[in-house]
């Protein structure tokens, strides 16, 4: 399970990755979960309309505790 965080970001949390779309988001949280690193997520949705079509773009900001920042970045960037 993930936590959706819509409040201001605490000084104790560090942004480790910004994922675009559900697929990328799920891959990153799987990596963090496998490593036992707790995370918090904040999402931003942007809707654009072109003619009769409407597209949704979802951006996920993934935060970890400051003490886990380097370990999380290492796990993420060695796996993608």
N, CA, C and O atoms as a GROMACS GRO file, in nm:
protein
  320
    1UNK      N    1   0.083  -0.118   0.000
    1UNK     CA    2   0.000   0.000   0.000
    1UNK      C    3   0.087   0.125   0.000
    1UNK      O    4   0.195   0.126   0.059
    2UNK      N    5   0.043   0.226  -0.064
    2UNK     CA    6   0.116   0.350  -0.062
    2UNK      C    7   0.036   0.457   0.010
    2UNK      O    8  -0.086   0.446   0.023
    3UNK      N    9   0.105   0.558   0.056
    3UNK     CA   10   0.040   0.669   0.123
    3UNK      C   11   0.036   0.786   0.025
    3UNK      O   12   0.137   0.822  -0.034
    4UNK      N   13  -0.080   0.843   0.008
    4UNK     CA   14  -0.095   0.959  -0.078
    4UNK      C   15  -0.083   1.082   0.010
    4UNK      O   16  -0.159   1.099   0.104
    5UNK      N   17   0.011   1.168  -0.021
    5UNK     CA   18   0.046   1.278   0.065
    5UNK      C   19   0.017   1.408  -0.006
    5UNK      O   20   0.087   1.441  -0.102
    6UNK      N   21  -0.081   1.481   0.037
    6UNK     CA   22  -0.120   1.604  -0.031
    6UNK      C   23  -0.092   1.729   0.050
    6UNK      O   24  -0.146   1.836   0.019
    7UNK      N   25  -0.011   1.721   0.151
    7UNK     CA   26   0.022   1.835   0.234
    7UNK      C   27   0.164   1.879   0.203
    7UNK      O   28   0.232   1.817   0.122
    8UNK      N   29   0.208   1.986   0.267
    8UNK     CA   30   0.343   2.033   0.242
    8UNK      C   31   0.444   1.926   0.282
    8UNK      O   32   0.419   1.846   0.373
    9UNK      N   33   0.556   1.924   0.215
    9UNK     CA   34   0.658   1.822   0.236
    9UNK      C   35   0.741   1.856   0.358
    9UNK      O   36   0.792   1.967   0.372
   10UNK      N   37   0.753   1.760   0.446
   10UNK     CA   38   0.832   1.776   0.568
   10UNK      C   39   0.980   1.787   0.534
   10UNK      O   40   1.026   1.733   0.434
   11UNK      N   41   1.053   1.858   0.618
   11UNK     CA   42   1.199   1.868   0.600
   11UNK      C   43   1.267   1.734   0.616
   11UNK      O   44   1.378   1.715   0.568
   12UNK      N   45   1.201   1.639   0.683
   12UNK     CA   46   1.259   1.508   0.705
   12UNK      C   47   1.239   1.415   0.586
   12UNK      O   48   1.297   1.307   0.584
   13UNK      N   49   1.160   1.454   0.489
   13UNK     CA   50   1.136   1.372   0.370
   13UNK      C   51   1.215   1.430   0.253
   13UNK      O   52   1.226   1.551   0.237
   14UNK      N   53   1.269   1.341   0.172
   14UNK     CA   54   1.349   1.382   0.057
   14UNK      C   55   1.291   1.323  -0.070
   14UNK      O   56   1.260   1.204  -0.076
   15UNK      N   57   1.277   1.406  -0.171
   15UNK     CA   58   1.231   1.360  -0.302
   15UNK      C   59   1.340   1.275  -0.364
   15UNK      O   60   1.453   1.321  -0.382
   16UNK      N   61   1.306   1.150  -0.399
   16UNK     CA   62   1.406   1.063  -0.460
   16UNK      C   63   1.375   1.030  -0.606
   16UNK      O   64   1.463   0.988  -0.680
   17UNK      N   65   1.250   1.050  -0.646
   17UNK     CA   66   1.215   1.018  -0.785
   17UNK      C   67   1.082   1.083  -0.821
   17UNK      O   68   0.991   1.091  -0.738
   18UNK      N   69   1.071   1.127  -0.944
   18UNK     CA   70   0.944   1.175  -0.998
   18UNK      C   71   0.908   1.083  -1.114
   18UNK      O   72   0.976   1.082  -1.216
   19UNK      N   73   0.802   1.007  -1.096
   19UNK     CA   74   0.757   0.911  -1.197
   19UNK      C   75   0.645   0.972  -1.280
   19UNK      O   76   0.561   1.046  -1.228
   20UNK      N   77   0.644   0.941  -1.407
   20UNK     CA   78   0.536   0.986  -1.494
   20UNK      C   79   0.456   0.865  -1.540
   20UNK      O   80   0.508   0.779  -1.612
   21UNK      N   81   0.332   0.860  -1.499
   21UNK     CA   82   0.245   0.749  -1.537
   21UNK      C   83   0.247   0.636  -1.436
   21UNK      O   84   0.340   0.622  -1.356
   22UNK      N   85   0.142   0.557  -1.441
   22UNK     CA   86   0.125   0.448  -1.345
   22UNK      C   87   0.232   0.340  -1.356
   22UNK      O   88   0.278   0.290  -1.254
   23UNK      N   89   0.271   0.305  -1.477
   23UNK     CA   90   0.369   0.198  -1.495
   23UNK      C   91   0.502   0.230  -1.430
   23UNK      O   92   0.558   0.147  -1.358
   24UNK      N   93   0.552   0.349  -1.454
   24UNK     CA   94   0.680   0.390  -1.395
   24UNK      C   95   0.668   0.400  -1.243
   24UNK      O   96   0.759   0.359  -1.170
   25UNK      N   97   0.558   0.455  -1.197
   25UNK     CA   98   0.534   0.466  -1.053
   25UNK      C   99   0.536   0.328  -0.986
   25UNK      O  100   0.602   0.309  -0.884
   26UNK      N  101   0.463   0.232  -1.043
   26UNK     CA  102   0.456   0.099  -0.984
   26UNK      C  103   0.593   0.031  -0.981
   26UNK      O  104   0.625  -0.040  -0.886
   27UNK      N  105   0.673   0.053  -1.084
   27UNK     CA  106   0.807  -0.005  -1.089
   27UNK      C  107   0.895   0.051  -0.976
   27UNK      O  108   0.968  -0.024  -0.911
   28UNK      N  109   0.888   0.182  -0.954
   28UNK     CA  110   0.972   0.244  -0.851
   28UNK      C  111   0.929   0.201  -0.711
   28UNK      O  112   1.014   0.170  -0.628
   29UNK      N  113   0.798   0.198  -0.685
   29UNK     CA  114   0.757   0.158  -0.550
   29UNK      C  115   0.783   0.010  -0.525
   29UNK      O  116   0.803  -0.031  -0.410
   30UNK      N  117   0.783  -0.070  -0.630
   30UNK     CA  118   0.820  -0.212  -0.614
   30UNK      C  119   0.966  -0.223  -0.569
   30UNK      O  120   0.998  -0.303  -0.481
   31UNK      N  121   1.052  -0.144  -0.629
   31UNK     CA  122   1.194  -0.144  -0.592
   31UNK      C  123   1.211  -0.104  -0.446
   31UNK      O  124   1.282  -0.170  -0.370
   32UNK      N  125   1.144   0.004  -0.405
   32UNK     CA  126   1.156   0.050  -0.268
   32UNK      C  127   1.100  -0.052  -0.170
   32UNK      O  128   1.158  -0.074  -0.063
   33UNK      N  129   0.988  -0.112  -0.204
   33UNK     CA  130   0.926  -0.213  -0.118
   33UNK      C  131   1.018  -0.333  -0.101
   33UNK      O  132   1.035  -0.384   0.010
   34UNK      N  133   1.078  -0.379  -0.211
   34UNK     CA  134   1.170  -0.493  -0.205
   34UNK      C  135   1.289  -0.463  -0.115
   34UNK      O  136   1.341  -0.553  -0.048
   35UNK      N  137   1.332  -0.338  -0.112
   35UNK     CA  138   1.447  -0.298  -0.029
   35UNK      C  139   1.406  -0.264   0.114
   35UNK      O  140   1.492  -0.234   0.197
   36UNK      N  141   1.276  -0.268   0.143
   36UNK     CA  142   1.228  -0.236   0.277
   36UNK      C  143   1.236  -0.088   0.312
   36UNK      O  144   1.249  -0.052   0.429
   37UNK      N  145   1.229  -0.003   0.209
   37UNK     CA  146   1.239   0.141   0.230
   37UNK      C  147   1.099   0.202   0.228
   37UNK      O  148   1.031   0.198   0.126
   38UNK      N  149   1.056   0.258   0.340
   38UNK     CA  150   0.923   0.322   0.342
   38UNK      C  151   0.923   0.448   0.257
   38UNK      O  152   1.023   0.519   0.249
   39UNK      N  153   0.812   0.476   0.194
   39UNK     CA  154   0.802   0.592   0.105
   39UNK      C  155   0.667   0.659   0.123
   39UNK      O  156   0.572   0.602   0.177
   40UNK      N  157   0.662   0.782   0.075
   40UNK     CA  158   0.538   0.859   0.072
   40UNK      C  159   0.524   0.914  -0.068
   40UNK      O  160   0.623   0.951  -0.131
   41UNK      N  161   0.402   0.919  -0.117
   41UNK     CA  162   0.378   0.962  -0.254
   41UNK      C  163   0.288   1.085  -0.258
   41UNK      O  164   0.193   1.098  -0.180
   42UNK      N  165   0.320   1.174  -0.347
   42UNK     CA  166   0.235   1.290  -0.374
   42UNK      C  167   0.210   1.287  -0.524
   42UNK      O  168   0.303   1.272  -0.603
   43UNK      N  169   0.084   1.301  -0.564
   43UNK     CA  170   0.060   1.298  -0.708
   43UNK      C  171   0.001   1.428  -0.758
   43UNK      O  172  -0.068   1.500  -0.685
   44UNK      N  173   0.029   1.454  -0.883
   44UNK     CA  174  -0.021   1.571  -0.952
   44UNK      C  175  -0.082   1.523  -1.083
   44UNK      O  176  -0.016   1.453  -1.160
   45UNK      N  177  -0.206   1.558  -1.108
   45UNK     CA  178  -0.271   1.521  -1.233
   45UNK      C  179  -0.288   1.645  -1.318
   45UNK      O  180  -0.327   1.751  -1.270
   46UNK      N  181  -0.260   1.629  -1.445
   46UNK     CA  182  -0.278   1.739  -1.539
   46UNK      C  183  -0.366   1.686  -1.652
   46UNK      O  184  -0.337   1.582  -1.711
   47UNK      N  185  -0.472   1.757  -1.681
   47UNK     CA  186  -0.560   1.718  -1.790
   47UNK      C  187  -0.539   1.814  -1.906
   47UNK      O  188  -0.534   1.936  -1.887
   48UNK      N  189  -0.528   1.760  -2.027
   48UNK     CA  190  -0.523   1.844  -2.145
   48UNK      C  191  -0.630   1.800  -2.240
   48UNK      O  192  -0.665   1.682  -2.249
   49UNK      N  193  -0.680   1.893  -2.308
   49UNK     CA  194  -0.787   1.863  -2.401
   49UNK      C  195  -0.746   1.909  -2.539
   49UNK      O  196  -0.700   2.022  -2.557
   50UNK      N  197  -0.762   1.821  -2.636
   50UNK     CA  198  -0.733   1.856  -2.775
   50UNK      C  199  -0.850   1.807  -2.859
   50UNK      O  200  -0.866   1.687  -2.880
   51UNK      N  201  -0.930   1.900  -2.907
   51UNK     CA  202  -1.048   1.863  -2.983
   51UNK      C  203  -1.146   1.791  -2.894
   51UNK      O  204  -1.186   1.842  -2.790
   52UNK      N  205  -1.185   1.671  -2.935
   52UNK     CA  206  -1.280   1.594  -2.857
   52UNK      C  207  -1.213   1.496  -2.762
   52UNK      O  208  -1.280   1.429  -2.683
   53UNK      N  209  -1.081   1.488  -2.770
   53UNK     CA  210  -1.008   1.392  -2.687
   53UNK      C  211  -0.952   1.461  -2.562
   53UNK      O  212  -0.912   1.577  -2.567
   54UNK      N  213  -0.950   1.390  -2.453
   54UNK     CA  214  -0.891   1.441  -2.330
   54UNK      C  215  -0.790   1.339  -2.280
   54UNK      O  216  -0.823   1.222  -2.262
   55UNK      N  217  -0.669   1.385  -2.256
   55UNK     CA  218  -0.561   1.298  -2.208
   55UNK      C  219  -0.532   1.332  -2.063
   55UNK      O  220  -0.542   1.448  -2.022
   56UNK      N  221  -0.495   1.232  -1.985
   56UNK     CA  222  -0.457   1.255  -1.846
   56UNK      C  223  -0.310   1.221  -1.830
   56UNK      O  224  -0.264   1.116  -1.874
   57UNK      N  225  -0.239   1.310  -1.768
   57UNK     CA  226  -0.098   1.292  -1.740
   57UNK      C  227  -0.083   1.293  -1.588
   57UNK      O  228  -0.117   1.392  -1.524
   58UNK      N  229  -0.033   1.186  -1.531
   58UNK     CA  230  -0.017   1.178  -1.386
   58UNK      C  231   0.131   1.175  -1.352
   58UNK      O  232   0.208   1.097  -1.408
   59UNK      N  233   0.169   1.260  -1.259
   59UNK     CA  234   0.306   1.266  -1.214
   59UNK      C  235   0.307   1.231  -1.065
   59UNK      O  236   0.229   1.286  -0.988
   60UNK      N  237   0.395   1.139  -1.026
   60UNK     CA  238   0.407   1.096  -0.888
   60UNK      C  239   0.542   1.139  -0.832
   60UNK      O  240   0.646   1.108  -0.890
   61UNK      N  241   0.540   1.210  -0.722
   61UNK     CA  242   0.664   1.244  -0.652
   61UNK      C  243   0.678   1.145  -0.538
   61UNK      O  244   0.587   1.129  -0.456
   62UNK      N  245   0.793   1.080  -0.532
   62UNK     CA  246   0.816   0.975  -0.433
   62UNK      C  247   0.921   1.023  -0.333
   62UNK      O  248   1.033   1.058  -0.370
   63UNK      N  249   0.881   1.026  -0.206
   63UNK     CA  250   0.965   1.076  -0.099
   63UNK      C  251   1.000   0.964  -0.001
   63UNK      O  252   0.922   0.871   0.020
   64UNK      N  253   1.119   0.976   0.057
   64UNK     CA  254   1.162   0.884   0.163
   64UNK      C  255   1.216   0.965   0.279
   64UNK      O  256   1.244   1.085   0.265
   65UNK      N  257   1.232   0.900   0.392
   65UNK     CA  258   1.295   0.966   0.506
   65UNK      C  259   1.438   1.005   0.468
   65UNK      O  260   1.503   0.938   0.389
   66UNK      N  261   1.483   1.113   0.526
   66UNK     CA  262   1.617   1.163   0.497
   66UNK      C  263   1.724   1.056   0.518
   66UNK      O  264   1.820   1.048   0.442
   67UNK      N  265   1.708   0.974   0.622
   67UNK     CA  266   1.807   0.870   0.652
   67UNK      C  267   1.812   0.761   0.544
   67UNK      O  268   1.912   0.690   0.533
   68UNK      N  269   1.705   0.746   0.464
   68UNK     CA  270   1.700   0.643   0.360
   68UNK      C  271   1.728   0.697   0.219
   68UNK      O  272   1.724   0.622   0.122
   69UNK      N  273   1.755   0.826   0.209
   69UNK     CA  274   1.767   0.890   0.077
   69UNK      C  275   1.871   0.823  -0.013
   69UNK      O  276   1.840   0.785  -0.126
   70UNK      N  277   1.993   0.810   0.034
   70UNK     CA  278   2.100   0.755  -0.052
   70UNK      C  279   2.073   0.609  -0.088
   70UNK      O  280   2.097   0.568  -0.202
   71UNK      N  281   2.025   0.532   0.006
   71UNK     CA  282   1.995   0.390  -0.020
   71UNK      C  283   1.883   0.377  -0.123
   71UNK      O  284   1.889   0.291  -0.211
   72UNK      N  285   1.781   0.463  -0.112
   72UNK     CA  286   1.670   0.460  -0.207
   72UNK      C  287   1.717   0.499  -0.347
   72UNK      O  288   1.683   0.431  -0.444
   73UNK      N  289   1.793   0.605  -0.358
   73UNK     CA  290   1.844   0.648  -0.490
   73UNK      C  291   1.931   0.540  -0.552
   73UNK      O  292   1.921   0.512  -0.672
   74UNK      N  293   2.015   0.480  -0.471
   74UNK     CA  294   2.102   0.373  -0.522
   74UNK      C  295   2.019   0.256  -0.575
   74UNK      O  296   2.047   0.204  -0.682
   75UNK      N  297   1.918   0.215  -0.499
   75UNK     CA  298   1.833   0.102  -0.540
   75UNK      C  299   1.757   0.135  -0.667
   75UNK      O  300   1.747   0.052  -0.758
   76UNK      N  301   1.703   0.256  -0.674
   76UNK     CA  302   1.624   0.295  -0.792
   76UNK      C  303   1.710   0.303  -0.916
   76UNK      O  304   1.678   0.243  -1.018
   77UNK      N  305   1.821   0.377  -0.907
   77UNK     CA  306   1.898   0.403  -1.027
   77UNK      C  307   1.985   0.285  -1.070
   77UNK      O  308   2.036   0.285  -1.182
   78UNK      N  309   2.004   0.186  -0.984
   78UNK     CA  310   2.074   0.066  -1.028
   78UNK      C  311   1.976  -0.034  -1.091
   78UNK      O  312   2.019  -0.132  -1.151
   79UNK      N  313   1.845  -0.008  -1.078
   79UNK     CA  314   1.745  -0.101  -1.128
   79UNK      C  315   1.671  -0.052  -1.254
   79UNK      O  316   1.601  -0.130  -1.318
   80UNK      N  317   1.687   0.074  -1.287
   80UNK     CA  318   1.614   0.124  -1.406
   80UNK      C  319   1.708   0.150  -1.520
   80UNK      O  320   1.664   0.192  -1.628
   0.00000   0.00000   0.00000
